[in-house]
């Protein structure tokens, strides 16, 4: 069993040497503890809560996934043919009421309109304390978009190895669901490109994905707006790559990790 710290170091060195991609350090433990404390203080809420503080359900082949995400995707599977799913907005009033019920533990998704559930799902991702695709990787992911097609895909998948295991499990589960949606695009008019356009700002938590911003986030929001407008094609393309290669997240890279380790060993010799 490899030391995860050494594997991460080898990945960082490989990304820099072969793709010219530098990855900034991850945030400290203090930020994570602060989020955990905040989650404890707000009790059983679902929105605005870190993944590790949410109720989870065991899903075969994927591991433990937030129960709300499983319930929402399961409910939407029955309406996967709905035209404009995720693109058409649900009722703002119903959405607010639905969110309040979910935060109070009421099982109400099975009877809710599909567009309302879809809207709630987008809101769930954009209200996470930190984006599921960490800000620490955004610059590196943008750099990967400048590579050729094959190199770009490999670099993005290697960058996915730097994500926490639980984050990868959630992404694999959710991108598989989105893939199922795209397979019914002849009915719902939502192919993978359309879905990438919809979810890029929500998964990255750019201000384009928010209807409102608090005054405290205004300064950060201005930067995010400029970043989204400037790099929108890159973000959309990156989400599209992850969507198409959801099975490859973390797993396929084991062969690449072996090659990296062999190169490191040869250097030491």
N, C-alpha and C positions, 0 to 999 in steps of 0.2 A: 504494500500500500504506500503510495507516494505521499510525502509531506505536502499538504495543500499550499503552504506558503511557498515552497520551492516550485511547485507547478505554476503558481500565479506569477512568480518571478520569471520563470522560463517563458511564459506566455507574453509577458510585457516586453522581454528582450527580443522575442521572435517578431512581435508586431512592429517593434521599432526598427529592427535590422532588415526585415524583408518587405515591409510595407510603408516604412517611414511614419508609423503611427505612434504617437506618444500618448499615454494615458495618465491623467492626473490621479493623485492618491484619493482613496475613498474617505468618506467622512469618519470622524472619530466615534468612539463608543458613547461619548457623552450625548451626542445628538440622538442616538438610538434609544438610550435610556430615557431621554426627555420625552420622546414620542411614546414609549411604553407607559411612562407615568401619566401622560395626558390621556392615553387610551383607558387606563384604569379609572381615572377621575370621571370620565364621561359614561361609565357603566356599559350597558349593552348596546350602544349605538353601533350602526354598521358603516355609516358614511363618515369620512374624515378620520378613520381608524386604521392604524398599521395592520398589515396582513397577519402578523404574529399574534395580534390581540383579538382577531375575529374568530367566530365559530367556524370549524372546518368539517368537511365531509370527505371520507375516504373514497377516492375514485380509482378503479382499477386502471393500471398502466400510467397513471398520472400522479398518484400519491394523494396527499391531503390538500384540498382546494377549498378556498372560502365558500361556506355554504350558500351565501347569497349569490355568488357567481354561478354556482352549480344550479341553484333553483331558477335563476333568471334564464340561463342558457337552455335548461330543460323545458321551461315554459315556452320559450321562443322557438324551440325545435318544432312545436306543433303548428307554428305560424310562419315557418321559414319561407313559405311561398309568397308572403305578403309583399305586394309591390311597394318599393321605396323603404323597406325595413332599414332602420337606422338613419335614413336620410330624411324621412318625413317626421315632423315634430308632433309629439303628443300634446294633450291639453296641459297647459301650465298649471292650472288649478288642480287637475287630477294628479299630475306628477308630484306636486307638493304634498298632497294628501297621501299619495302612495308612499312617498319617501318617509313621511311621518309614521305611517303604519309599520313599515319595514324596520325603522329604528326602534319601534316599540315591540318588536318580536311577533307581529301579526303575520300569519301566513295568507297573504292576499294576492300573490302574483298569478296564481292559476286563473283568477277571474278578471284580471286586468287586461285592457286592450294591448295588443302587441307593441304598438308604437310607444305607449307609455312605459312598458317594460324596457324597450330598447333605449329610450331616453334616460331611464333610471340607471341602466347599465353604463352608459357613457358618463353620467354624473358620478357614478361610483369610482371610476378610474381617475377622473380629473380632480376628485376631492381627496384622494389619498394624500397623507402628509408629505410623501415624496413620490415622484413619478415612478411608475413600474419600470420604465427605462431610465435609470439614474442619470441625473444631470452631469455626474462625473464622467459619463461615457459619451455625452452628446457631441463634444468636439471630436472625439476619436471616430464616432460613427459618421460624422460629416466628412472627415478625412477619407474614410473608407469609400465614400461615394465617388471619389475622384479617381479610383482605380479602375482597371479593366473589369469586364463582367465577371470572369472566373476569380480573379484576385479579390474583387469586391465581395463576392459571396463568401469566400473563405475567410476574409478579414472580419466580416460581420459575424460569422459563426464563431470565430475565435474570440471575438469580443464578448459573445454570449457566454463563453466559459468563465468570464470574470463576474457574471451575475451570481447572486446567491442561489443555491439549489432550489429553494422554495419559489423564488421568482421565476426560474426556468420552468418549473412544474406548472405554475399558473399560466405562463405565456404559451406553453405547449398545449394546454387544455383549451385556452381561449382561442388561439389561432386555429386549432382544429375545428372548433365551432364555427369560426368565420369562414374557414374553407368550405364547410358544409353549406353555409349560406351562399357562398359564391357559386357552388355547383348547381344552385337553383336560379341562377341569374336570368335564365330565359323567362322565368316567371316574376321574380322579385326585382329585376333590373339592377341588381347589386353585385357586380363582378368584383374580383379582387382589387382592381384599381380604384373603384368607387369606395370600397370598404377601407382601403388604405387612406384615401383622402379624408374620410370621416373620422377614422380613429387615430391618425397621426397626432393631431393636436391634443387629443384626450390622453393618449398614452404618454406623450411627452410633456403634457400639462403646459403647453404654450397658451398665451392669453386668447388665441383664436378659439380655443376649446372652452373658454369660460364666457358665460353670459354677463357676469358681473365680477368686479374685482374690489376688494376692500382697499381702503386708503393706505393701509400698511403695505399692500402689495403693489401699489401704483407704480413706484419707481422700477421695481423688478418687472412689472407688467409691460412698461414701455419698451424695455430691452427685449422682452419675449416677443412682443408684437413685431418689432423690427426684425428679430431673428427669424420669426415664422415667415414673414413676407419675403425675406431675402432667400431663405433656404427651404421654402415649402416643397419644391420638387424633390429635393434631397431627402427630406423627412418622409415624404410619401413613398419614395422609392425604397427607402430603408425598411419601412413597415411592410411594404409589398414583398421584399426579399424574405423577411422573417415569416410572413404569412405563407409564402410558397415553400419555405424550407423548415416548417415548424417541427417536423419529425427529426430534423438534424440538430436541433438545439441541444447543446451539451454532449449528446451521445456520439454523433458522427465525428466529433473532434478528437475522440480518443486516439485514433490512428495518427492524427496530426500531433497530438501530445507525445505519443511514443517517438515520432520522428524528431520532435524538439528535444526530448530527453536524450536521444541518441547523439544528436549534434552537440549537446552540452557535455556529454560524456567524452566524445571525441576531442573536444577542446581541452578538457581536463587532462586527457592522456597526452 
